[in-house]
Amino acid sequence: MTVILLSISFGTVLAQISPGDLTTFHANLEGMSNCTKCHALGNQIRNDECLACHTDIGLRQKSRRGFHGSADVLQKKCSECHSEHHGRNFRIVNFNPDGFNHSKTGFELVGKHAKLKCNECHKPDFIADSKTKSRKNTYLGLNTACVSCHVDQHQGTLGTNCQKCHTNDSFKPASKFDHKTAKFALTGAHQKVDCAKCHVMEQRNGKNFQKFTGLNFGNCTPCHQDFHKGKFGNNCTSCHVSESFKVIKNIDRFDHSKTNYPLLSKHLEVKCLDCHKGGLNVKPKYDKCISCHTDYHKGEFTKNNILTDCSECHTVENFSFTSYTIQRHSTTSFALTGSHLAIPCQSCHQKNDKWKFKIEGSKCLNCHKNVHGDSIERKIKSGQNCELCHSTEKWSAVTFNHELTGYKLLGMHLKQNCSKCHTSKNESAGIKIDFITNSECVTCHKDIHVGQFTENGIVNCRRCHNFDNWKPNLFDHSKTAFPLEGAHSGVPCYKCHKSVVDEKGRYVKYKFGEVKCALCHS
């Protein structure tokens, strides 16, 4: 009886201690001495005892990560899903991936992730922990960070939060990226630039790498060529805007003196676009004035097929003012001397309201009217060379060699002004200078003898007179028809040659038809 009771009692104790065999995973915990490793005396299994061994699950729950860290699981006991004592081959982890709500893991499958098979992600390659990695067919050990599964194309330069820029639908383009949140916000024309223009591809660690950080954008020159070559410093934004380089701000305060062409005088009044015709960012030619200004002289000042620049004669003060000096004029084929020095330029170089500086020929007649007509040319063959008589000092200062005419000036003729002999008056023509004159005395002087000494139409005054005075110093009475002899030689002329008046006027009569004593003696 006693034996039977003991047998019954012992069997009851065994049944109460071990309701069934443990699974293969927990087989090492078989035996009465191991019960307290999972059970508290008189109590059911507590989660703490489970997590004391399953530390990786414990860590997930503490950090609220993964399925076991979700609110649904945290409030449950481990034994509700993972019960024991059902035999060695019992599936203590009874997980069916089909229809599993992955969002309970804290990592919802969206986009391309939703199309993947479980084993494409849940594989040892993506598990960092070596202990977990050694397990077969485990769904634990993955990290929600993108770089735990995907290669970091940015090689750590942009952190690990890929979702700041990318979505689960596609890595390219980075549709969530907003350049406004970057240190360099895109404005104006920068918004139209392809990313690769600024973020170039390079080789880093043996791989293609597109550089997104560490770019130099303190000023524009790392990307843009400095059109001004540093003359205006590095702060391009003091004049330019990102909408367009052609748009210039603060143009009224632009300091043109820093350019290669400082604006002076009249140029300060010119509008910018009058020179920068293609836009303010277009550099105009400025090596010669004709780059902007029309050549008023139309190629007149060309040397060796090269057009002389306006600045050789003009300044920016005024085009009407010329810096061309008398000294420079003296280097031409027509040096200015005498009265020419006082003549305004336009007197010679502005004809018919048009300036012309290259005058063909340097003869006086190119500018001056020939008041003598062809009289001198016909007389002495001067070749219209005014300088035979005149100089530039004064037109009235004549230095003509009268012997060239064949009529040498002697006596009183040397003291006479040219106009005494070469000026004539005409009612229709007025005063006329005529150098074609007859050399006979009566051409200029009145024949006071009223033709008494005219022979063959010629009055030869020089038979009696010379050029010193009007006295008949050359007259020889002995060569007349009545030589003076005896008492006649001492008789004054007027005793015989009386003043008479007839139809010819008053004159001294020197010619008598017949010489008789009775003409004088009664």
MARVO-699005 format. One record per residue (C-alpha): residue number from 1; x, y, z. Coordinates in steps of 0.02 Angstrom, whole numbers, m for minus. Example, Ala and Ser with C-alpha at 12.3 -4.5 7.8 and 13.67 -1.06 7.14 Angstrom:
BEGIN
     i       c1       c2       c3
     1      615     m225      390
     2      684      m53      357
//
This chain:
BEGIN
     i       c1       c2       c3
     1        0        0        0
     2      138      115       46
     3      234       73     m112
     4       83      106     m216
     5       58      278     m138
     6      240      323     m164
     7      228      270     m344
     8       74      372     m371
     9      149      522     m281
    10      314      515     m378
    11      225      505     m544
    12      121      657     m499
    13      277      758     m453
    14      362      714     m617
    15      210      766     m712
    16      203      930     m621
    17      390      965     m646
    18      404      926     m832
    19      245      931     m932
    20      341      875    m1088
    21      505      872    m1179
    22      588     1036    m1226
    23      624     1081    m1407
    24      792     1048    m1483
    25      841     1230    m1454
    26      812     1215    m1266
    27      860     1030    m1243
    28     1012     1078    m1142
    29      893     1144    m1008
    30      813      974     m974
    31      816      913     m792
    32      748      969     m626
    33      903     1068     m584
    34      875     1180     m734
    35      692     1222     m708
    36      730     1382     m613
    37      833     1447     m759
    38      670     1482     m845
    39      535     1462     m709
    40      518     1550     m543
    41      460     1430     m407
    42      273     1423     m406
    43      261     1543     m553
    44      250     1536     m740
    45      391     1586     m856
    46      436     1770     m845
    47      500     1871     m994
    48      654     1922     m895
    49      711     1742     m888
    50      692     1726    m1077
    51      779     1889    m1114
    52      922     1842     m998
    53      974     1718    m1133
    54      899     1800    m1286
    55      995     1961    m1260
    56      979     2015    m1441
    57      788     2016    m1420
    58      808     2110    m1257
    59      911     2245    m1339
    60      781     2267    m1475
    61      644     2286    m1348
    62      741     2411    m1245
    63      774     2515    m1400
    64      598     2485    m1465
    65      666     2413    m1626
    66      601     2275    m1737
    67      450     2166    m1718
    68      492     2120    m1538
    69      509     2303    m1495
    70      335     2345    m1559
    71      194     2391    m1441
    72       97     2234    m1486
    73      238     2118    m1431
    74      301     2214    m1280
    75      139     2186    m1186
    76      142     2000    m1217
    77      232     1859    m1129
    78      361     1766    m1231
    79      271     1602    m1198
    80      116     1663    m1287
    81      206     1643    m1452
    82      350     1530    m1404
    83      280     1394    m1287
    84      384     1243    m1233
    85      371     1061    m1174
    86      286     1006    m1334
    87      423      889    m1389
    88      591      900    m1472
    89      527      939    m1646
    90      400     1068    m1598
    91      411     1230    m1697
    92      441     1350    m1556
    93      456     1490    m1684
    94      299     1469    m1785
    95      325     1614    m1907
    96      237     1621    m2075
    97      310     1760    m2185
    98      163     1753    m2303
    99       43     1889    m2257
   100      156     1956    m2119
   101      124     2137    m2077
   102      300     2204    m2094
   103      251     2374    m2028
   104      249     2296    m1853
   105      438     2284    m1864
   106      449     2472    m1875
   107      505     2458    m2056
   108      357     2466    m2172
   109      387     2390    m2343
   110      343     2521    m2472
   111      399     2559    m2647
   112      523     2436    m2718
   113      546     2355    m2547
   114      368     2288    m2560
   115      414     2190    m2716
   116      564     2102    m2640
   117      564     1924    m2575
   118      604     1902    m2390
   119      767     1812    m2420
   120      830     1953    m2529
   121      848     2056    m2372
   122      849     1930    m2231
   123     1015     1848    m2267
   124     1180     1836    m2174
   125     1263     1961    m2290
   126     1162     2102    m2211
   127     1178     2046    m2029
   128     1314     2134    m1931
   129     1308     2032    m1770
   130     1413     1873    m1792
   131     1308     1772    m1670
   132     1148     1814    m1759
   133     1233     1792    m1928
   134     1271     1611    m1883
   135     1087     1567    m1864
   136      997     1485    m2005
   137      837     1552    m2077
   138      830     1696    m1953
   139      735     1855    m1982
   140      829     1946    m1844
   141      987     2051    m1850
   142      944     2174    m1988
   143      967     2360    m1968
   144      842     2483    m2038
   145      981     2596    m2099
   146      993     2594    m2289
   147     1181     2570    m2287
   148     1158     2404    m2196
   149     1093     2332    m2359
   150     1141     2457    m2493
   151     1313     2518    m2545
   152     1341     2698    m2487
   153     1379     2784    m2651
   154     1422     2941    m2553
   155     1554     2849    m2450
   156     1496     2922    m2285
   157     1505     3104    m2341
   158     1316     3131    m2322
   159     1280     3030    m2165
   160     1169     2876    m2152
   161      996     2951    m2164
   162      968     2916    m2348
   163      783     2954    m2335
   164      819     3138    m2317
   165      847     3138    m2505
   166      790     2970    m2575
   167      628     2874    m2578
   168      593     2687    m2580
   169      533     2700    m2759
   170      699     2745    m2837
   171      870     2807    m2785
   172      874     2919    m2938
   173      826     3054    m2941
   174      845     3107    m2761
   175      668     3177    m2765
   176      659     3222    m2580
   177      815     3327    m2588
   178      783     3513    m2579
   179      934     3620    m2620
   180      859     3760    m2517
   181      906     3661    m2362
   182     1087     3652    m2419
   183     1218     3781    m2377
   184     1207     3843    m2556
   185     1027     3876    m2604
   186      994     3873    m2792
   187      923     4035    m2861
   188      901     4109    m3033
   189      991     4022    m3175
   190     1072     3900    m3052
   191      905     3809    m3041
   192      920     3758    m3225
   193     1098     3690    m3214
   194     1122     3501    m3222
   195     1185     3433    m3055
   196     1337     3353    m3136
   197     1395     3525    m3194
   198     1437     3570    m3015
   199     1444     3398    m2932
   200     1570     3314    m3044
   201     1613     3130    m3048
   202     1783     3075    m2987
   203     1872     2918    m2928
   204     1881     2891    m2741
   205     1936     2729    m2658
   206     1936     2647    m2827
   207     1753     2686    m2860
   208     1654     2816    m2954
   209     1611     2955    m2834
   210     1503     3108    m2858
   211     1556     3247    m2745
   212     1412     3331    m2653
   213     1501     3404    m2502
   214     1659     3503    m2477
   215     1629     3611    m2630
   216     1700     3786    m2631
   217     1558     3909    m2653
   218     1626     4056    m2554
   219     1625     4153    m2718
   220     1580     4123    m2899
   221     1754     4093    m2969
   222     1770     3908    m2921
   223     1636     3872    m3053
   224     1637     4026    m3164
   225     1783     4103    m3257
   226     1822     4276    m3192
   227     1784     4382    m3343
   228     1867     4532    m3259
   229     2025     4437    m3210
   230     2019     4491    m3028
   231     2006     4678    m3060
   232     1845     4692    m2961
   233     1888     4571    m2822
   234     1802     4406    m2783
   235     1631     4469    m2733
   236     1541     4448    m2899
   237     1371     4471    m2815
   238     1411     4654    m2784
   239     1367     4681    m2967
   240     1290     4521    m3034
   241     1136     4419    m2990
   242     1107     4234    m3012
   243      963     4262    m3135
   244     1085     4314    m3270
   245     1259     4384    m3285
   246     1185     4510    m3406
   247     1083     4588    m3266
   248     1191     4711    m3173
   249     1135     4782    m3008
   250     1197     4944    m2932
   251     1252     4996    m3107
   252     1243     5179    m3056
   253     1379     5144    m2927
   254     1489     5041    m3042
   255     1669     5101    m3038
   256     1724     5101    m3220
   257     1896     5166    m3170
   258     1942     4989    m3118
   259     1922     4928    m3296
   260     2050     4940    m3436
   261     1954     5089    m3503
   262     1916     5222    m3371
   263     1776     5339    m3422
   264     1826     5521    m3435
   265     1739     5683    m3483
   266     1608     5656    m3621
   267     1613     5468    m3599
   268     1540     5492    m3425
   269     1380     5554    m3507
   270     1359     5402    m3620
   271     1232     5268    m3576
   272     1308     5097    m3539
   273     1214     5006    m3677
   274     1273     5131    m3807
   275     1443     5048    m3793
   276     1395     4877    m3724
   277     1273     4845    m3866
   278     1264     4658    m3840
   279     1231     4676    m3654
   280     1324     4738    m3503
   281     1421     4576    m3492
   282     1487     4597    m3669
   283     1657     4678    m3675
   284     1664     4803    m3819
   285     1818     4840    m3920
   286     1903     4997    m3863
   287     2076     4990    m3942
   288     2026     5126    m4066
   289     1894     5262    m4065
   290     1818     5196    m4226
   291     1770     5038    m4131
   292     1624     5143    m4068
   293     1628     5302    m4172
   294     1601     5322    m4358
   295     1756     5379    m4449
   296     1705     5556    m4492
   297     1853     5572    m4610
   298     1808     5412    m4704
   299     1982     5340    m4711
   300     2067     5505    m4751
   301     2197     5473    m4616
   302     2263     5305    m4670
   303     2448     5264    m4663
   304     2516     5104    m4737
   305     2337     5039    m4751
   306     2313     5064    m4564
   307     2184     5189    m4505
   308     2255     5321    m4389
   309     2163     5328    m4224
   310     2060     5482    m4181
   311     2155     5503    m4018
   312     2304     5568    m4115
   313     2210     5730    m4142
   314     2057     5725    m4028
   315     2023     5701    m3843
   316     1871     5639    m3749
   317     1834     5819    m3701
   318     1758     5862    m3869
   319     1777     5805    m4048
   320     1772     5985    m4109
   321     1930     6020    m4011
   322     2090     5958    m4088
   323     2257     5924    m4007
   324     2342     5933    m4175
   325     2477     6066    m4152
   326     2565     6187    m4267
   327     2724     6092    m4233
   328     2644     5934    m4300
   329     2580     6029    m4451
   330     2759     6080    m4488
   331     2801     5897    m4516
   332     2681     5888    m4662
   333     2721     5941    m4840
   334     2645     6111    m4802
   335     2724     6191    m4649
   336     2627     6340    m4578
   337     2728     6502    m4585
   338     2691     6687    m4580
   339     2509     6736    m4587
   340     2457     6555    m4609
   341     2492     6532    m4424
   342     2347     6648    m4380
   343     2220     6572    m4499
   344     2084     6458    m4422
   345     2092     6278    m4480
   346     1920     6285    m4560
   347     1976     6423    m4679
   348     2076     6294    m4774
   349     2003     6128    m4718
   350     1815     6158    m4711
   351     1740     6183    m4881
   352     1553     6170    m4913
   353     1524     6125    m4729
   354     1632     5970    m4747
   355     1802     5951    m4666
   356     1942     5890    m4777
   357     2118     5884    m4711
   358     2215     5807    m4851
   359     2221     5942    m4983
   360     2286     5892    m5153
   361     2427     6006    m5201
   362     2514     6140    m5099
   363     2503     6288    m5219
   364     2431     6451    m5162
   365     2294     6437    m5291
   366     2223     6285    m5200
   367     2155     6406    m5072
   368     2179     6581    m5143
   369     2097     6661    m5294
   370     2216     6711    m5431
   371     2181     6897    m5439
   372     2303     6914    m5583
   373     2216     6796    m5698
   374     2337     6734    m5830
   375     2428     6899    m5850
   376     2585     6850    m5755
   377     2590     6677    m5830
   378     2583     6747    m6006
   379     2717     6875    m5965
   380     2851     6776    m5873
   381     2792     6593    m5873
   382     2792     6583    m5683
   383     2706     6415    m5673
   384     2577     6502    m5562
   385     2707     6508    m5424
   386     2649     6652    m5315
   387     2806     6639    m5210
   388     2904     6723    m5350
   389     2831     6885    m5286
   390     2742     6852    m5122
   391     2780     6772    m4954
   392     2666     6707    m4817
   393     2711     6854    m4706
   394     2608     6982    m4802
   395     2532     6985    m4975
   396     2578     7167    m5003
   397     2761     7134    m4966
   398     2817     7096    m5144
   399     2994     7042    m5183
   400     2975     7023    m5371
   401     3127     7033    m5484
   402     3061     7153    m5617
   403     3203     7112    m5736
   404     3111     6947    m5773
   405     2986     7053    m5871
   406     3119     7130    m5983
   407     3085     7300    m5909
   408     3214     7345    m5778
   409     3157     7471    m5648
   410     3275     7620    m5635
   411     3276     7787    m5550
   412     3109     7847    m5487
   413     3027     7687    m5544
   414     3118     7594    m5404
   415     3026     7700    m5277
   416     2852     7671    m5344
   417     2722     7551    m5277
   418     2675     7415    m5400
   419     2495     7475    m5403
   420     2551     7643    m5475
   421     2584     7558    m5639
   422     2482     7398    m5629
   423     2314     7464    m5567
   424     2179     7518    m5685
   425     2002     7577    m5657
   426     1853     7520    m5755
   427     1672     7571    m5726
   428     1610     7393    m5745
   429     1755     7296    m5670
   430     1809     7424    m5542
   431     1991     7425    m5490
   432     2093     7295    m5583
   433     2271     7238    m5559
   434     2347     7209    m5728
   435     2526     7159    m5753
   436     2521     7150    m5941
   437     2566     7329    m5983
   438     2653     7419    m6123
   439     2827     7474    m6080
   440     2803     7640    m6167
   441     2802     7789    m6050
   442     2635     7852    m6113
   443     2556     7691    m6047
   444     2571     7763    m5871
   445     2617     7945    m5902
   446     2522     8080    m5995
   447     2602     8142    m6153
   448     2617     8325    m6109
   449     2690     8356    m6281
   450     2525     8304    m6361
   451     2606     8192    m6491
   452     2741     8314    m6552
   453     2873     8177    m6530
   454     2772     8031    m6594
   455     2858     7939    m6733
   456     2778     7791    m6817
   457     2647     7785    m6678
   458     2778     7773    m6541
   459     2823     7907    m6416
   460     3003     7881    m6367
   461     3018     7985    m6209
   462     3187     7908    m6170
   463     3268     8010    m6308
   464     3260     8158    m6191
   465     3216     8096    m6017
   466     3290     7971    m5895
   467     3211     7885    m5743
   468     3284     8003    m5613
   469     3171     8154    m5648
   470     3064     8234    m5784
   471     3199     8352    m5842
   472     3258     8327    m6022
   473     3433     8284    m5968
   474     3461     8174    m6119
   475     3400     8299    m6250
   476     3534     8353    m6375
   477     3480     8505    m6479
   478     3620     8477    m6598
   479     3534     8320    m6661
   480     3379     8419    m6710
   481     3347     8511    m6871
   482     3400     8672    m6783
   483     3567     8652    m6693
   484     3598     8793    m6569
   485     3747     8894    m6616
   486     3815     9061    m6570
   487     3701     9169    m6465
   488     3566     9037    m6481
   489     3662     8920    m6368
   490     3635     9033    m6218
   491     3451     9070    m6245
   492     3331     8986    m6119
   493     3216     8857    m6197
   494     3054     8948    m6155
   495     3112     9100    m6258
   496     3083     9001    m6412
   497     2965     8863    m6356
   498     2812     8956    m6297
   499     2658     8887    m6212
   500     2513     8882    m6331
   501     2330     8839    m6323
   502     2235     8758    m6465
   503     2115     8615    m6493
   504     2244     8497    m6414
   505     2245     8597    m6255
   506     2384     8695    m6171
   507     2558     8635    m6206
   508     2734     8695    m6246
   509     2764     8693    m6429
   510     2927     8611    m6477
   511     2893     8565    m6656
   512     2882     8698    m6791
   513     2833     8664    m6967
   514     2970     8770    m7040
   515     3111     8850    m6941
   516     3128     9032    m6993
   517     3210     9175    m6900
   518     3049     9271    m6918
   519     2962     9148    m6803
   520     3060     9219    m6657
   521     3133     9382    m6723
   522     3023     9519    m6794
//
